[in-house]
Amino acid sequence: MKILGITIGDPNGIGPEVVVKAIFSLKGSKKFIPVIIGNKSVITKAQQISKTPFKIRCVDNIDVYHKDWESIQLIHINKPDKIIKGIATKESGFASVQYIKKAIELAKTGIIHGIVTAPICKEAINKSGFHWEGHTEMLAELTMSSNYAMVFKGGPLMIILATIHKPLKAVPNLITKQVLIKVIKLAKKTCDMFRIKKPKIAVAGLNPHAGENGLFGDEEINIIKPAILTCRHEGINVSGPYPPDTVFHMAYKRKFDIVVCMYHDQGLIPLKMIAFDKGVNITVGLPFIRTSPDHGTAYDIAWKGIANPSSMIEAIKTASRLIIK
């Protein structure tokens, strides 16, 4: 069976809790074996508050794995020294980065076959001296990946972002023909990963009504449409640009398999409206499979035993599906 490395995210947030709840829920799966990457003390406390009584076995020799669910294997990272519940700290940020680095090491050497990451806090990792905008940018830099994109899947919707964590005022200058060609091709690659035959790709416009033939902006005419035509000439079944206020309804009705979105909230608002608790984040373009739940550290409910693991469960299921060739 394939092995998934599951990082526990920011130890001060809900990551450890949703990890143990998800593993407990999926216990005995015939599709994958989980390996937790995090701190043993943190995981033990998360099990206590969430009432998930499964055995944990610390593994030092990463070359030796027993491929069963009798006891869940843990790669122990000796950070943080203590949990400060519900607060972004330098220590929690540093710990969450160490978990990711270890997961990348294991994935690059082929010991694990994919990574599922629990939420981190951008403020915490910046306090610890690292200056990534988020998990995706961290993973891309640490794997030296330049051709990557953020994909979200929930219910019948799947979206891919042309720009990620950028101020809205900066987006028009970041949308270029070259960027969109790259993202459209990554959208096709994403559909191939999900084994979608003859995928139909839609591209959303940037402006209201997709610019209304230049009345509300000319990016659709000068940038987006030329990128679509270039990709169509290369045999990709892509169309648009479609008005953003209608394209997601069409995708919801399964007229499209994936929608290329111009900026973060354009795609995330409709997706979270229909799949808030079950959305999955997938990074396409890395040298390994990576998924994560589509939510943050939720400091306000951290360590109260009430965090909903549904999105983490879906992230693990999605990763296990994608690592099967």
ABEGO torsion letter per residue (X at the ends): XBBBBBBAEBAABAAAAAAAAAAAAABGBAABBBBBBEBAAAAAAAAAAAGBBBBBBBBABAABBBBBAABBBBBBBAOBABBBBGBBBAAAAAAAAAAAAAAAAAAAAGABABBBBBBBBAAAAAAAGBBBAEAAAAAAAAAGBABBBBBBBBEABBBBBABBBBBAAAAAAABBAAAAAAAAAAAAAAAAAAGBBGBBBBBBBABBGGGGGGAAEAAAAAAAAAAAAAAAAAGBBBBOBBBAAAAAAAAAAGABABBBBABAAAAAAAAAAAAAAABBBBBBGBABBBBBBBBBAGAAABGAGABBAAAAAAAAAAAAAAABX
